[in-house]
């Protein structure tokens, strides 16, 4: 059969995410809020929407969403998403999860078989906010830096470091099935 191609372009003023989620039921369970602005275009084969060639920017301003039920909502997420072909990058973002302020950069490569890479910094981490059990006695986790990647339901901890009281901890490892998380970590 004949291949059909499509060209799409979207430009907008700021759009409220909660209004947009009314049009896209898949977004509703994430309960998004905040503002986005679109300046994107794409083209390609209509038979394969994941292979469209995308270009442009999506601006996020004070957005919030629920990533998972056991983690406090991501809030105050701001940054620019740059679409490049079959990938996207966010060269700088800032956000908060509970009392934790996080800055960093992220990229998603290959929409069909996604691989996500995130580098981040967090001055102080409250593990309860991200769904982990607080240590007893409670310890302060500070100066957190990490480089993580995710592909095919496997989380790779390329590097994760921080301080617990006056001790520095460095971790590397893999979580091979996020539906049944078991961590294999190496600490130094």
Buried (B, 14 or more C-beta within 10 A) or exposed (E): EEEEEEEEEEEEEEEEBBEBBEEEEEBEEBEBBBBBBBBBBBEBEEEEEEEBBBBBEBBBBEBBBBEEEEBBBBBBBBBBBBBEBBBBBBEEBEBBBBEBBBBBBBBBBEBEEBBBBBBBEBEBBBBBBBBEEEEEEEEEBEEBBBBBBBBEEEBBBBEBBBBEEEEEEEBBBBBBEEEEEEEEEEEE
